[in-house]
């Protein structure tokens, strides 16, 4: 099959990144946003309802794939004052959902270590 890629211009260091769009979302990719606390981290989100956190040094797979249980994500924003906190909005949910990625990473790490 053919693979399509998308280029992302990073204003922090004036570099271009190339990402496989198919890895970002199972449907249309609705947006990409960089972490204000970590210039190596970004989020992609789309109509599949999954927020994916990426380390730009390793774009093969996301560091976190957060299922929001919503479809048609409209926006995702990093909190400007708290590292690792993001908010999502969607067509399916009338409000804003707030996610603590540090807690999600911590729970995933403890789950994988307890299942070993």
Order of alpha helices (4+ residues) and beta strands (2+ residues): beta-beta-alpha-beta-beta-beta-beta-beta-beta-beta-alpha
